[in-house]
Amino acid sequence: MARTLGPLVVTTLLIGWGTTGWLLLGGATLMASYAMGPATRRVAASQPEVRRRPVLVN
């Protein structure tokens, strides 16, 4: 559904709404980027502790 409606919504926002559409898209991207930190911390806190091993790099 997102692959079908996503391009339609973005095209409508950017071409149809002009500057307002660009500002809405930028605001949505900004909100999503700020939400990633708390969401990641919450998921990491709910997961059992995983023992990490060093990875060898050549």
C-alpha positions in Angstrom: 0.0 0.0 0.0 2.8 2.4 0.9 4.6 1.7 -2.4 1.4 2.5 -4.3 0.2 5.6 -2.4 3.6 7.0 -1.4 4.6 8.4 -4.8 1.1 9.8 -5.2 1.1 11.6 -1.9 4.6 13.0 -2.4 3.8 14.2 -5.9 0.6 15.8 -4.7 2.4 17.5 -1.9 5.4 18.8 -3.8 3.8 19.7 -7.1 0.3 20.5 -6.1 1.0 22.4 -2.9 4.3 23.9 -3.8 6.2 25.5 -1.0 3.6 24.4 1.6 4.1 20.8 0.5 7.9 21.1 0.8 7.5 22.4 4.3 5.1 19.7 5.3 7.5 17.0 3.9 10.4 18.6 5.7 8.4 18.7 8.9 7.4 15.1 8.6 11.0 14.0 7.9 12.2 16.1 10.9 9.6 14.5 13.3 10.4 11.0 12.0 14.2 11.6 12.6 13.6 12.9 16.1 11.4 9.9 16.9 14.1 7.4 15.9 16.3 7.9 18.9 13.6 7.2 21.6 12.1 4.4 19.6 15.5 2.7 19.2 16.3 3.1 22.9 12.9 1.7 23.9 13.4 -1.4 21.7 17.0 -1.9 22.9 15.9 -1.7 26.5 13.2 -4.3 26.0 15.6 -6.8 24.4 17.7 -9.2 26.5 21.3 -8.4 26.8 23.3 -9.7 23.9 26.9 -10.5 24.3 28.8 -8.7 21.6 32.0 -10.2 20.1 34.6 -8.2 18.4 34.6 -8.4 14.6 37.9 -8.9 12.8 38.5 -6.5 10.0 41.2 -7.1 7.4 
